Amino acid sequence: MVACLGAATLVLGACASGGSGGSTSGSGAAAGGGGPRPSWCGPKQATLALADGFGDNNWRQVTAEEARVEAAKCSSITSFTYTDGQGNTQKAISDIQGLVAKGVNSMVVFPDAGPAILPALRSAYKAGVVTVPYRVSPGGDAGHDYDYYVSTDFTQTGVLWAQWLVKVLNGKGDVLNLGGPPANSQSLDEYNGMQSVFKKYPGIKFVGTTPYEVTNWDPAQTQQVITAALAKYPEIDAITTDFGAALASSFPAFAQAGRKIPAVATEDSNQLACDWKTDHVSDPAFKLFTVSSQNAMSQLAVDFAVAKATGGTVPSSTVYPQSAFEDSVSGSPHPVMCESNLPPDAFVSASLTPAQQIAALKH
């Protein structure tokens, strides 16, 4: 992933329509995209950056491409710069400071480290850079520490997971909950949402570290956590996690431990869906529920940043809607969807075309 600002900068007007994607080169669709100017794209020229706290997984690659494709719809955005904090809080802070020093006009930030990133966001905002953190809360207040915070209701995610688990577990069972970095707002909100439902069902309890087992949203660490949990807990009736693709890569650990894969409630992933279809043949009891992975949430953050920087119309809501996506039991709103025209590490709920996802995931 990119560590050098210059290497990650794209002059949007010089790119071919459709783009080749990927967070290494920063390529995306041509500015303007040949369509009408979106309302959030104003007449004033500006530059845009995406400062990612961690970029080295498939969810981040697809999400970064969603942002590039959205930015490329606005001919007023003259360049797009991507930085990868590599899961290192100090590097993520340094990346934000470097973007300010470089003179970008606007930036969208995924603040993985939460409040630890707030001083850097505040500094960028005070320097006149339009600053829009999204998805993970950095603390602070919009209009004082940054321009806008684009959020989603992760508590509702936890509620949806828990309501489904109550049904499939018949109100009794042991649940292993996996999350991202320590103290991140997404995983904490999901846990609290589940707790609000499970408090009525004393037969359902969490095993392992609460509020969640830390995985840093890293597939390798997820595998280590799953392997350790299988060795420690003889009964795991369900797993909840906010990174379904990483969990799918850990499925072989169950076979190695002589255990069946329990009920899973998570975010959607093509690999997860395809693995479910394979494993469901041998184990029809394997149940799966997903919410949308929300890769396109970065588009809303881009819309806010670009609107403020270019004089466009600011969107009406900073909240990206949360919704159920797949349910292997009810088939509603969708059955489990394994798409053969997409690579395993793609996301069926993403808004990108198959070609755009394939290109983004090559890096």
C-alpha atoms as one frame of an Amber mdcrd trajectory, in Angstrom:
protein
   0.000   0.000   0.000   1.044   3.576  -0.608   3.271   5.342   1.877   4.509
   8.162  -0.366   2.072  10.993  -1.020   3.364  11.757  -4.474   3.119   8.174
  -5.659  -0.531   8.007  -4.634  -1.681  11.225  -6.311  -3.954  11.099  -9.328
  -4.649  14.012 -11.661  -8.256  13.063 -12.357  -8.607  14.798 -15.667  -5.809
  12.696 -17.169  -7.461   9.315 -16.527  -9.477   7.140 -18.827 -13.167   6.675
 -18.018 -13.891   3.635 -15.889 -10.456   3.657 -14.270  -8.142   0.829 -13.356
  -8.771   1.232  -9.612  -6.511   0.196  -6.796  -5.064   2.081  -3.866  -1.474
   1.838  -5.075  -1.790   3.972  -8.176  -4.882   5.930  -7.164  -6.367   5.622
 -10.646 -10.088   6.090 -11.199 -12.671   7.319 -13.663 -12.134  10.487 -15.670
 -13.194  13.704 -13.993 -16.806  14.431 -14.776 -17.389  10.871 -16.011 -19.194
  12.194 -19.088 -22.448  12.588 -17.109 -24.263  15.578 -15.613 -22.575  17.466
 -12.798 -23.779  16.130  -9.436 -25.412  18.687  -7.146 -22.612  18.220  -4.586
 -20.012  19.208  -7.207 -19.629  22.964  -7.200 -17.808  25.242  -9.672 -14.715
  25.966  -7.576 -11.675  23.791  -8.294 -10.217  21.808  -5.404  -7.996  18.866
  -4.560  -9.138  15.884  -2.497  -7.388  13.248  -0.376  -8.420  10.056   1.382
  -6.341   9.441   4.508  -6.889   5.803   5.461  -5.807   4.624   8.897  -5.268
   1.135   7.509  -5.440   0.102   3.863  -4.138  -3.426   3.678  -7.280  -5.505
   3.285  -9.873  -6.059   0.587 -12.587  -3.998   2.291 -10.348  -0.931   2.327
  -9.280  -1.434  -1.303 -12.872  -1.586  -2.536 -13.931   1.275  -0.263 -11.065
   3.466  -1.480 -12.111   2.754  -5.063 -15.691   3.732  -4.218 -14.282   7.095
  -3.088 -12.180   7.502  -6.252 -15.075   6.718  -8.540 -17.285   9.190  -6.694
 -14.650  11.949  -6.755 -14.163  11.399 -10.485 -17.774  12.430 -11.106 -16.829
  16.014 -10.224 -14.783  17.864 -12.831 -13.895  20.493 -10.207 -11.698  17.980
  -8.363  -8.321  18.238 -10.040  -6.459  15.529  -8.099  -7.059  12.701  -5.640
  -4.405  11.583  -3.141  -4.534   8.398  -1.089  -2.477   7.599   2.013  -2.305
   4.395   4.052  -1.591   4.666   7.771  -0.754   0.942   7.790  -2.456   0.453
  11.150   0.135   2.703  12.820  -1.458   5.604  14.685   1.599   7.828  14.422
   1.854   7.247  10.675  -1.845   8.000  10.244  -1.327  11.292  12.086   1.768
  12.043  10.030  -0.157  11.327   6.814  -2.825  13.877   7.743  -0.190  16.455
   8.650   1.617  15.765   5.380  -1.551  16.301   3.357  -2.071  19.666   5.055
   1.531  20.634   4.349   1.093  19.559   0.737  -1.807  21.986   0.414  -4.795
  19.730  -0.267  -8.099  21.577  -0.081 -10.202  18.746   1.332  -9.738  15.345
   2.907 -11.823  12.346   3.906 -10.357  10.425   6.854 -10.935   6.905   8.187
  -9.738   7.472  11.794  -9.037   3.877  12.847  -7.407   4.966  16.099 -10.460
   7.003  17.117  -9.821   9.940  19.515  -6.048   9.599  19.077  -6.530  11.095
  15.602  -8.630  14.035  16.809  -5.775  16.546  17.318  -4.569  15.978  13.742
  -8.099  16.420  12.398  -8.552  19.598  14.416  -5.244  20.955  13.153  -6.230
  20.277   9.538  -9.618  21.911  10.066  -8.067  24.980  11.706  -5.652  25.216
   8.760  -8.619  25.623   6.429  -8.690  22.128   4.967 -12.207  20.738   4.591
 -11.981  17.710   6.897 -14.501  14.850   6.954 -13.854  11.796   9.159 -16.181
   8.872   8.561 -17.319   5.490   9.889 -15.213   5.383  13.089 -15.806   8.262
  15.491 -12.764  10.371  16.416 -14.678  12.146  19.161 -14.891  15.923  19.067
 -17.562  17.995  17.366 -18.405  18.935  13.794 -17.898  22.635  13.192 -15.229
  22.816  15.877 -12.799  19.956  15.276 -13.717  19.064  11.669 -16.378  20.011
   9.140 -18.619  16.924   9.199 -18.599  13.395  10.598 -20.254  10.827   8.332
 -21.598   8.039  10.499 -23.739   4.935  10.366 -25.763   3.247  13.073 -23.526
   0.385  14.167 -25.716  -0.099  17.219 -28.453  -1.095  14.784 -26.038  -3.600
  13.205 -25.637  -5.249  16.592 -29.403  -5.245  17.101 -29.964  -6.937  13.735
 -27.319  -9.571  14.493 -28.709 -10.264  17.948 -32.337 -10.488  16.836 -31.361
 -13.060  14.222 -29.237 -15.036  16.696 -32.062 -15.165  19.232 -34.143 -16.917
  16.587 -31.553 -19.380  15.283 -30.199 -20.222  18.749 -33.677 -20.478  20.264
 -32.629 -18.044  22.961 -29.672 -20.028  24.293 -25.984 -20.306  23.341 -22.406
 -19.067  23.576 -21.390 -16.231  21.240 -17.834 -15.254  20.274 -17.647 -11.613
  19.184 -14.768 -10.356  17.019 -13.982  -6.689  16.446 -11.358  -4.375  15.030
  -8.706  -2.283  16.797  -9.031  -1.656  20.555 -11.690   0.909  21.531 -12.890
   1.598  17.979 -16.422   3.006  17.978 -17.791   0.608  15.354 -17.094  -2.598
  17.283 -18.138  -1.035  20.590 -21.465   0.143  19.174 -22.139  -3.274  17.650
 -21.495  -4.945  20.991 -23.787  -2.507  22.784 -26.499  -3.142  20.198 -26.272
  -6.885  20.782 -26.319  -6.415  24.538 -29.535  -4.380  24.299 -31.218  -7.459
  22.822 -29.429 -10.235  24.725 -30.229  -8.721  28.130 -33.695 -10.185  27.668
 -32.234 -13.623  26.961 -30.021 -14.744  29.872 -29.404 -18.040  28.111 -27.259
 -16.264  25.523 -23.837 -15.185  26.757 -20.536 -14.039  25.283 -17.381 -16.123
  25.532 -13.908 -14.665  25.135 -12.846 -11.095  25.768 -15.632  -8.526  25.887
 -16.668  -6.226  24.382 -14.834  -8.098  21.600 -11.775 -10.094  20.681  -9.369
  -7.678  19.007  -8.468  -8.601  15.396  -7.453  -5.161  14.050  -9.582  -6.149
  11.029  -6.625  -8.212   9.879  -7.257 -11.694   8.359  -4.051 -13.196   9.797
  -4.848 -11.982  13.308  -8.448 -13.152  12.896  -7.185 -16.662  12.171  -5.022
 -16.562  15.300  -7.995 -15.461  17.419 -10.262 -18.172  15.994  -7.649 -20.893
  16.465  -7.095 -19.862  20.083 -10.834 -19.658  20.777 -11.467 -23.141  19.376
  -8.762 -24.523  21.659 -10.142 -22.710  24.707 -13.924 -22.972  24.374 -15.542
 -26.378  23.786 -18.835 -24.720  22.886 -19.126 -21.822  20.432 -22.678 -21.643
  19.088 -22.320 -18.426  17.093 -19.755 -15.902  15.906 -20.361 -12.211  15.294
 -17.809 -10.075  13.478 -17.659  -6.820  11.534 -15.335  -8.291   8.878 -16.890
 -11.343   7.263 -14.159 -11.786   4.660 -11.517 -12.251   7.371 -13.689 -14.767
   9.193 -14.169 -16.798   6.006 -10.408 -17.174   5.687 -10.476 -18.801   9.143
 -13.009 -21.521   8.273 -10.309 -24.195   7.736  -9.456 -23.859  11.444 -12.815
 -25.413  12.313 -12.133 -28.515  10.237  -8.652 -28.776  11.741 -10.187 -28.654
  15.223 -12.847 -31.189  14.305 -15.572 -28.585  14.863 -18.513 -27.472  12.744
 -18.792 -23.813  11.748 -21.368 -22.198  14.060 -24.041 -19.681  13.117 -22.418
 -16.521  11.768 -23.724 -12.929  11.839 -21.461 -10.450  10.084 -21.022  -8.108
   7.082 -21.347  -9.482   3.573 -18.402 -10.844   1.573 -18.363 -12.795  -1.666
 -15.817 -15.248  -0.240 -18.000 -15.769   2.804 -21.086 -16.375   0.658 -19.301
 -18.815  -1.642 -17.739 -20.662   1.297 -21.175 -20.900   2.896 -22.597 -22.471
  -0.251 -19.773 -25.033  -0.249 -19.931 -25.800   3.468 -23.733 -25.806   3.546
 -23.749 -28.872   1.285 -21.901 -30.899   3.919 -23.529 -29.131   6.879 -27.075
 -27.928   6.162 -27.244 -26.609   9.734 -24.676 -23.858   8.952 -26.635 -20.580
   9.144 -25.494 -17.156   7.909 -26.797 -13.610   8.281 -25.140 -10.461   6.913
 -25.621  -6.734   6.840 -24.301  -4.664   3.954 -20.538  -4.089   4.084 -21.224
  -0.423   3.246 -18.211   0.090   0.990 -20.101   2.937  -0.668 -20.169   4.856
   2.614 -16.946   6.524   1.479 -18.942   8.073  -1.376 -21.112  10.018   1.054
 -18.011  11.280   2.854 -16.577  12.398  -0.503 -19.839  14.174  -1.352 -19.654
  16.217   1.860 -15.981  17.091   1.437 -16.300  18.020  -2.237 -19.488  20.024
  -1.698 -17.854  22.161   0.977 -14.590  22.575  -0.957 -16.121  23.372  -4.356
 -19.249  25.287  -3.365 -21.673  22.497  -4.216 -24.868  21.495  -2.431 -24.095
  19.774   0.854 -26.017  16.467   1.260 -28.963  16.509   3.643 -27.833  13.796
   6.058 -24.472  12.695   7.467 -25.889   9.267   8.377 -25.340   6.374   5.963
 -28.221   3.880   6.279 -27.630   0.465   7.827 -29.506  -2.545   6.451 -29.731
  -6.323   6.472 -28.388  -7.956   3.308 -28.440 -11.783   3.388 -30.284 -14.363
   5.494 -29.748 -18.047   4.795 -32.795 -18.928   6.911 -35.489 -16.578   5.588
 -33.911 -15.607   2.253 -34.915 -12.006   2.967 -33.948  -9.387   1.885 -31.627
 -11.681  -0.101 -30.575 -15.292   0.077 -26.835 -15.901   0.403 -25.355 -14.465
  -2.807 -22.184 -16.049  -4.228 -21.271 -14.183  -7.438 -19.044 -16.189  -9.782
 -18.245 -13.094 -11.873 -16.578 -11.474  -8.858 -13.333 -12.513  -7.142 -13.660
 -14.095  -3.687 -12.452 -10.937  -1.942 -15.131  -8.732  -3.553 -18.344  -7.508
  -1.932 -21.692  -8.184  -3.551 -23.306  -5.196  -1.790 -20.729  -2.724  -3.161
 -21.864  -0.202  -5.794 -18.831  -0.706  -8.077 -19.109  -2.645 -11.316 -17.480
  -6.086 -11.370 -14.682  -4.662 -13.528 -14.025  -1.850 -11.067 -13.899  -4.238
  -8.100 -11.589  -6.639  -9.929  -9.240  -3.790 -10.807  -9.291  -2.401  -7.254
  -8.473  -5.783  -5.760  -5.458  -6.419  -7.997  -3.343  -4.156  -5.785
